[in-house]
Amino acid sequence: MKKTLTLIRYALAGIAFVLICLLSFGYLTQQNHTVKSFLDGRVLTEFHVPTKSTFLDGSWMKETEGYVDDRMVGRRLLLTLHAAVATKVFRSNEISGVWIDRKTGMLQEDMPVLAPIERLDAGLTNLQAITTTNHVPLLFVYIPKKQEAFADVLPKNWDNVYLDNKPSVLAEFAKHGPVLDLTPTVSDKSTRMKDWFLTDHHWSQYGAMAASTAVRNQLNLMGLPAPTALPTMDISTKYPNFIGSIGRRITTAGVPKRDPFTVTWSSKSDLTHCMNRSIHRAVCNDPIFSKARGYQKDVYSNRYGTFMGGDNGIDDLRGNGTGTYIILKDSFGDSFVPYFALGAKRVVAIDERHYSGEALSKLIADVKPNGVIFMHNQLTMSTFTDHEIAAWR
């Protein structure tokens, strides 16, 4: 009886949702005239009947989204109702381009269109030449996306472009230097649920620590002075649970679980941090972890930005350990670098997307690293423009 009543309630919610949408659309079509916003004075978006070209190129859908955002009262409530009906009544595992694993609460993003890795060949050749000229070893580290780590549980109708493109990416890397593929490290079925966030596309601190150990081991195999092993993590900071970058695309009602967020650190750490400052700065006193980012109240806040304050053009971490390295990285490196730098003498990390400083050749001359580590995921490299590639000069 209880189950029947629950189904009836869900059915009524679904009917109510459809009726509200119909009434709202009818109302909106009557409001389709030029009007200025009371908030900022701009002209509100108008609704236009789609043409073949605007429908196919996606411009009509984008315009309609703006129209609904501007004029529909209570749109957030409607989205919440939509998510609740789709996920709880119809038991849909996919909503708004996000796939939901009911068993684990894991969210996955739909597959993007990727630019071919060959377009970076000239830049990577230049990178190889710079490191060779300066007698500095170069290591390529392949970072898998979350869809690669959980490829075996994705919907059958999702063509995994990351897996399709991976052989060409690894081959391109291998043309220019030794390669370490981190996929086996963070795809292990016995640990991967801990190594990745449920609702965010990044690996967690545990995945970052596992990756840092793998890179250390690779450097040892190359005969380089790698940072010493990770010390005991005896400091634990617990932050509020959050919904990450993937969950942000749907409403709270469609997210089965929130991500716990606890950052561990070592009391033995002697690391100091300079964020977006000159590498010649004598004293570094920027925080390695941004507690302000971690304690933000909004459940959709980017708590991943707790690591080094998020994406910075340059991070300079200094300690009293072994090995000095320059790392070219994306946002996965935000959590990786602090743990890798534990036990290192110095790590200078560059995020090419936000970096506008001196050329890599000048950095190498100034920092005198034991090696340069290039570590990126496919999606980041696919977005590289001449601006990012210009750092490899």
Secondary structure in CASP SS format (residue, H / E / C, confidence):
PFRMAT SS
TARGET T0000
AUTHOR 0000-0000-0000
METHOD secondary structure of the structure
MODEL  1
M C 1.00
K H 1.00
K H 1.00
T H 1.00
L H 1.00
T H 1.00
L H 1.00
I H 1.00
R H 1.00
Y H 1.00
A H 1.00
L H 1.00
A H 1.00
G H 1.00
I H 1.00
A H 1.00
F H 1.00
V H 1.00
L H 1.00
I H 1.00
C H 1.00
L H 1.00
L H 1.00
S H 1.00
F H 1.00
G H 1.00
Y H 1.00
L H 1.00
T H 1.00
Q C 1.00
Q C 1.00
N C 1.00
H C 1.00
T C 1.00
V C 1.00
K E 1.00
S C 1.00
F C 1.00
L C 1.00
D C 1.00
G C 1.00
R C 1.00
V E 1.00
L C 1.00
T C 1.00
E C 1.00
F C 1.00
H C 1.00
V C 1.00
P C 1.00
T C 1.00
K H 1.00
S H 1.00
T H 1.00
F H 1.00
L H 1.00
D C 1.00
G C 1.00
S H 1.00
W H 1.00
M H 1.00
K H 1.00
E H 1.00
T H 1.00
E H 1.00
G H 1.00
Y H 1.00
V H 1.00
D H 1.00
D H 1.00
R H 1.00
M C 1.00
V C 1.00
G C 1.00
R H 1.00
R H 1.00
L H 1.00
L H 1.00
L H 1.00
T H 1.00
L H 1.00
H H 1.00
A H 1.00
A H 1.00
V H 1.00
A H 1.00
T H 1.00
K H 1.00
V H 1.00
F C 1.00
R C 1.00
S C 1.00
N C 1.00
E E 1.00
I E 1.00
S C 1.00
G C 1.00
V E 1.00
W E 1.00
I E 1.00
D C 1.00
R C 1.00
K C 1.00
T C 1.00
G C 1.00
M C 1.00
L E 1.00
Q E 1.00
E E 1.00
D C 1.00
M C 1.00
P C 1.00
V C 1.00
L C 1.00
A C 1.00
P C 1.00
I H 1.00
E H 1.00
R H 1.00
L H 1.00
D H 1.00
A H 1.00
G H 1.00
L H 1.00
T H 1.00
N H 1.00
L H 1.00
Q H 1.00
A H 1.00
I H 1.00
T H 1.00
T H 1.00
T H 1.00
N C 1.00
H C 1.00
V C 1.00
P C 1.00
L E 1.00
L E 1.00
F E 1.00
V E 1.00
Y E 1.00
I C 1.00
P C 1.00
K C 1.00
K H 1.00
Q H 1.00
E H 1.00
A H 1.00
F C 1.00
A H 1.00
D H 1.00
V H 1.00
L C 1.00
P C 1.00
K C 1.00
N C 1.00
W C 1.00
D C 1.00
N C 1.00
V H 1.00
Y H 1.00
L H 1.00
D H 1.00
N H 1.00
K H 1.00
P H 1.00
S H 1.00
V H 1.00
L H 1.00
A H 1.00
E H 1.00
F H 1.00
A H 1.00
K C 1.00
H C 1.00
G C 1.00
P C 1.00
V E 1.00
L E 1.00
D E 1.00
L C 1.00
T H 1.00
P H 1.00
T H 1.00
V H 1.00
S H 1.00
D C 1.00
K C 1.00
S C 1.00
T C 1.00
R H 1.00
M H 1.00
K H 1.00
D H 1.00
W E 1.00
F C 1.00
L C 1.00
T C 1.00
D C 1.00
H C 1.00
H C 1.00
W E 1.00
S C 1.00
Q H 1.00
Y H 1.00
G H 1.00
A H 1.00
M H 1.00
A H 1.00
A H 1.00
S H 1.00
T H 1.00
A H 1.00
V H 1.00
R H 1.00
N H 1.00
Q H 1.00
L H 1.00
N H 1.00
L H 1.00
M C 1.00
G C 1.00
L C 1.00
P C 1.00
A C 1.00
P C 1.00
T C 1.00
A C 1.00
L C 1.00
P C 1.00
T C 1.00
M C 1.00
D C 1.00
I E 1.00
S E 1.00
T E 1.00
K E 1.00
Y E 1.00
P E 1.00
N E 1.00
F E 1.00
I C 1.00
G C 1.00
S C 1.00
I C 1.00
G H 1.00
R H 1.00
R H 1.00
I C 1.00
T C 1.00
T H 1.00
A H 1.00
G H 1.00
V C 1.00
P C 1.00
K C 1.00
R C 1.00
D E 1.00
P E 1.00
F E 1.00
T E 1.00
V E 1.00
T E 1.00
W E 1.00
S C 1.00
S C 1.00
K C 1.00
S C 1.00
D C 1.00
L C 1.00
T E 1.00
H E 1.00
C E 1.00
M E 1.00
N C 1.00
R C 1.00
S C 1.00
I C 1.00
H C 1.00
R C 1.00
A C 1.00
V C 1.00
C C 1.00
N C 1.00
D C 1.00
P C 1.00
I C 1.00
F E 1.00
S C 1.00
K H 1.00
A H 1.00
R H 1.00
G H 1.00
Y C 1.00
Q C 1.00
K C 1.00
D C 1.00
V C 1.00
Y C 1.00
S C 1.00
N C 1.00
R H 1.00
Y H 1.00
G H 1.00
T H 1.00
F E 1.00
M C 1.00
G C 1.00
G C 1.00
D C 1.00
N C 1.00
G C 1.00
I E 1.00
D E 1.00
D E 1.00
L E 1.00
R E 1.00
G C 1.00
N C 1.00
G C 1.00
T C 1.00
G C 1.00
T E 1.00
Y E 1.00
I E 1.00
I E 1.00
L E 1.00
K E 1.00
D C 1.00
S C 1.00
F H 1.00
G H 1.00
D H 1.00
S H 1.00
F H 1.00
V H 1.00
P H 1.00
Y H 1.00
F H 1.00
A H 1.00
L C 1.00
G C 1.00
A C 1.00
K C 1.00
R E 1.00
V E 1.00
V E 1.00
A E 1.00
I E 1.00
D C 1.00
E C 1.00
R C 1.00
H C 1.00
Y C 1.00
S C 1.00
G C 1.00
E C 1.00
A C 1.00
L H 1.00
S H 1.00
K H 1.00
L H 1.00
I H 1.00
A H 1.00
D H 1.00
V H 1.00
K C 1.00
P C 1.00
N C 1.00
G E 1.00
V E 1.00
I E 1.00
F E 1.00
M E 1.00
H E 1.00
N C 1.00
Q H 1.00
L H 1.00
T H 1.00
M H 1.00
S H 1.00
T C 1.00
F C 1.00
T C 1.00
D H 1.00
H H 1.00
E H 1.00
I H 1.00
A C 1.00
A C 1.00
W C 1.00
R C 1.00
END
